[in-house]
Amino acid sequence: MIVKEDFLGKLRQFFGLNLYEVKIWTALLSRGVSTAGELSDIGNVPRSRAYDILESLEKKGFIVMKLGKPIRYIAVEPKEVVERVKKLVKEESLIKVNRLDELKTTDVLKELDLLYTQGIEFIEPSDLSGAIKGRHNLYAHMELMVKNAEKSVTIMTTNKGILRKVESLRGTLEKLAKKDVNIKIAAPLGPNSKNTIKRVMKYADVRHVDKLNARFLIVDGKEILFMVSDDEQVHPSYDVGVWVNTPFFATALNNLVKQTWKTLPTAEDHLDKIKAE
């Protein structure tokens, strides 16, 4: 039996199996019922590993052992395997989430916080910086920055970027607005973002930017996260941002934004203009 390597790779990704496991499993699927020795030969897997692999697949619900001599194995229908794997993943995820929730009530977290606090005291201001790769990681870091805001949050982004940021940060921004944190968002606003902007205007000062193309976040005039590429020209996996904790530069950039802010049309005025046109 010849199975393409890319197909085996997809199976490993979707089902969380190792290479030998997918080889034995696909071999059994092609036969329906078979012995360990036969599957070893078909899947090109060492016989010394075959029984361990079959035992592992049985525990995961991929196969069933048929009693008798010699011992044979029966393949479970793939649709049923998918449902079993989904259930297993949910159960394992729930266990991990519960463990992390329990961690909050233990002394372990207090000790970790103490280590972090002590470590921060030895960090030079110039060390509080770093490069963040991948849009998923960028948004995770944005949420961390925004969540800790006490005075102000300023976001400059793109037409598509504002839709993503509102979806990702809306809950956090709404909570900050209730604490009287000043929230400013500027982006090229178009008809595609009309409904989103109307919701954002309830808790943020939103302005339209026409010629300025930039992507950055400033929090409390202390921290900056700026993206180095145009989101239209970079794949999300390769998006890169630079985070810097520098009140000197952040305050300067914040002041520049404040000076420009008054010249930018409000979202309401811009949307009315679009409607009129």
ZILINVEN-V770731 format. One record per pair of residues at least 6 apart in sequence whose C-alpha atoms are under 8 Angstrom apart, sorted by sequence separation. I is the first residue (numbers start at 1). J is the second residue. D is the distance in whole Angstrom. If there is no record, write none. Layout:
{{I;J;D} {I;J;D}}
This chain:
{{11;17;7} {12;18;6} {28;34;7} {39;45;8} {40;46;6} {41;47;8} {57;63;6} {58;64;6} {65;71;7} {66;72;5} {103;109;6} {132;138;6} {177;183;7} {200;206;7} {218;224;5} {12;19;7} {40;47;6} {58;65;7} {65;72;6} {66;73;5} {146;153;7} {217;224;6} {218;225;7} {65;73;5} {66;74;7} {216;224;7} {217;225;5} {231;239;7} {54;63;8} {64;73;6} {65;74;6} {197;206;8} {216;225;6} {217;226;6} {12;22;7} {37;47;7} {40;50;6} {63;73;7} {64;74;5} {173;183;8} {216;226;4} {229;239;7} {8;19;7} {11;22;7} {28;39;6} {36;47;8} {39;50;8} {63;74;6} {64;75;6} {215;226;6} {216;227;6} {228;239;8} {229;240;7} {27;39;6} {63;75;5} {64;76;7} {215;227;6} {227;239;8} {228;240;6} {37;50;7} {62;75;7} {63;76;5} {215;228;8} {227;240;6} {228;241;6} {8;22;6} {36;50;6} {62;76;6} {227;241;4} {228;242;7} {8;23;7} {24;39;6} {27;42;6} {36;51;6} {61;76;8} {215;230;8} {226;241;5} {227;242;6} {24;40;7} {27;43;6} {214;230;8} {225;241;6} {226;242;6} {26;43;8} {225;242;6} {226;243;7} {24;42;8} {36;54;8} {224;242;8} {225;243;4} {24;43;5} {62;81;6} {185;204;7} {189;208;6} {224;243;6} {225;244;6} {23;43;5} {61;81;7} {183;203;7} {184;204;6} {185;205;6} {186;206;6} {187;207;7} {188;208;5} {189;209;7} {223;243;7} {224;244;5} {23;44;8} {24;45;7} {183;204;5} {184;205;5} {185;206;5} {186;207;5} {187;208;5} {188;209;5} {223;244;6} {224;245;6} {23;45;7} {182;204;7} {183;205;6} {184;206;6} {185;207;6} {186;208;6} {187;209;5} {188;210;6} {223;245;4} {224;246;8} {61;84;7} {184;207;8} {186;209;6} {187;210;8} {222;245;6} {223;246;6} {61;85;8} {222;246;6} {223;247;7} {20;45;6} {60;85;8} {143;168;8} {147;172;6} {162;187;7} {222;247;4} {1;27;7} {24;50;8} {139;165;8} {143;169;6} {146;172;7} {147;173;8} {150;176;8} {177;203;6} {221;247;6} {222;248;8} {224;250;6} {146;173;7} {149;176;8} {177;204;7} {222;249;8} {223;250;6} {153;181;7} {157;185;8} {159;187;6} {222;250;5} {24;53;8} {139;168;7} {143;172;8} {147;176;8} {151;180;8} {152;181;5} {153;182;6} {154;183;6} {155;184;6} {156;185;6} {157;186;6} {158;187;5} {159;188;5} {174;203;6} {221;250;5} {222;251;7} {24;54;8} {151;181;5} {152;182;5} {153;183;5} {154;184;5} {155;185;5} {156;186;5} {157;187;5} {158;188;6} {159;189;6} {163;193;7} {166;196;8} {170;200;8} {173;203;8} {221;251;5} {150;181;6} {151;182;6} {152;183;6} {153;184;6} {154;185;6} {155;186;6} {156;187;6} {157;188;8} {159;190;7} {21;53;6} {25;57;8} {149;181;7} {152;184;8} {218;250;7} {20;53;7} {21;54;8} {163;196;7} {221;254;6} {159;193;8} {166;200;7} {35;70;7} {36;71;8} {21;57;7} {35;71;6} {36;72;7} {218;254;7} {25;62;8} {35;72;5} {36;73;8} {25;63;8} {34;72;5} {35;73;6} {33;72;6} {34;73;5} {33;73;5} {34;74;7} {1;42;6} {33;74;5} {1;43;7} {32;74;6} {33;75;7} {32;75;5} {28;73;8} {28;74;7} {29;75;6} {28;75;6} {25;75;8} {207;261;8} {158;213;7} {209;264;7} {157;213;8} {158;214;7} {208;264;6} {209;265;8} {157;214;6} {158;215;7} {207;264;6} {208;265;6} {156;214;6} {157;215;4} {207;265;6} {208;266;6} {156;215;5} {157;216;7} {207;266;4} {208;267;6} {155;215;8} {156;216;5} {206;266;6} {207;267;5} {155;216;6} {156;217;6} {205;266;8} {206;267;5} {155;217;5} {208;270;7} {154;217;6} {155;218;7} {153;217;7} {154;218;5} {153;218;6} {154;219;7} {152;218;8} {153;219;5} {201;267;8} {152;219;6} {153;220;6} {151;219;8} {152;220;5} {151;220;5} {152;221;7} {15;85;7} {149;219;6} {150;220;7} {161;231;8} {197;267;7} {149;220;6} {146;219;7} {158;231;8} {145;219;7} {142;217;8} {194;271;7} {145;223;8} {189;267;7} {191;271;8} {189;270;8} {190;271;8} {189;271;8} {142;225;8} {191;274;7} {190;274;8} {136;236;8} {154;254;8} {135;236;5} {136;237;8} {134;236;6} {135;237;6} {138;240;8} {134;237;4} {135;238;8} {138;241;7} {133;237;7} {134;238;5} {135;239;6} {133;238;6} {134;239;5} {135;240;7} {133;239;6} {134;240;6} {133;240;5} {132;240;6} {133;241;7} {131;240;7} {132;241;5} {131;241;6} {132;242;6} {131;242;5} {132;243;7} {130;242;6} {131;243;6} {129;242;7} {130;243;5} {129;243;5} {130;244;7} {129;244;4} {128;244;6} {129;245;6} {128;245;5} {128;246;8} {125;245;7} {126;246;8} {125;246;7}}
